[in-house]
Amino acid sequence: MTALARAIADADGLILASPEYIRSIPGGLKNAIDWLVSRNEVIGKPIVLAHASHRGDDMLQQLRVVLATLSDRFNEELFLRFYLMKLSPDEVSEHLSEPRHQDEMRRFLNAFASYCKAA
């Protein structure tokens, strides 16, 4: 936990991505968030979400509520989503190498970098 807290303290912001587990936040991620909520490293830290499935909306909604409580700099509107479920690793690589997806990722990362600097 100390190493995670140190990494978060050193980061300009956090991009979180998580699978769902029974339509909910996986226990390991929720446990880490629960430990962080009482620490200073995450206070005011810019946080956004990325997601790689066409499913998981219940988990995402729960995670949004938790992250909005965790940091006043959680940006719900800045969100990256790709539909990669059931693709092989080679297909994922192909999909993400397409110019339109490269542009989408670049725009997302540039917007996130700007958001982090706008503290």
Secondary structure, DSSP 4 states (H G I P E B T S, - for coil): -HHHHHHHHHSS-EEEE---BTTB--HHHHHHHHHHTTSSTTTT--EEEEE--S--HHHHHHHHHHHHHH-TTEEEEEEEE---TT--HHHHHHHHHSHHHHHHHHHHHHHHHHHHHT-
